[in-house]
Amino acid sequence: MYKWIMSTIVTVACALGVYLLAAGLPQKPQEEALPPGTELLKITATNFEFDQKEYHVKAGTTYQIKFSNRLGSHGAEFVGLNLNLDGTHPTATYKFDKPGTYEIHCSVMCGQGHANMISKVIVS
């Protein structure tokens, strides 16, 4: 006699659940706009290597450097530039004034491949 009540309640509950899921989703993250004259340099670390062997930047240009870990716990120390990025300080703004080649070393002891985790920034 009251079988239709249970199916109606289940249908309404499902419809409400779908509505709440769809309406409550956060918006897709937006990339921050860079200040005028600033370029972006992304560096990603995985287990015992950086995503690129060499990063090329223009001398006299200001860069917003974003460092991220994909696998493991790593850091990026720019030798000779007094710049160090890691999980607690993943971004920095830096102006590469002097042309040259600068090494990037992992600044966090990450395991057996730590000593070989080296990349370069070439400022030209």
C-alpha positions, 0 to 999 in steps of 0.5 A: 500500500505505501511502497511508493513512499519509499521509492519517492524518498530514495529518489528525492534523496538521490536528487538532493545528493547530486544537487549538493555535490554539483553546487558545492564543488570548488572552482578550478584554481586560477593562475595568479597574474604575474606583475608586469615585467615578471616571467614565470620559472617553474622547477619541479623535483622528483626522486633524485632529479629536477624536471630539467637539466638546464633552465634558461633565463634572460639576464636583467629579467625578474622571475617568479620562481615556483618550486614544487615536489612531485615525489619525495622531499626536496629543496632547490638551492641556487649556488651563488645567488643566495636563493633557497626554495623548499616545501615551506618557502616554495616561491620567490621573486628574483632578478637575474642580473649577472649572465652566467651558469649557476648550479641548483642543488637539492637543499634537503637530504632526500636519500641515496641520490641526493648528491647527484641531484644537480641542475643548472640555471643559464642566464644569458 
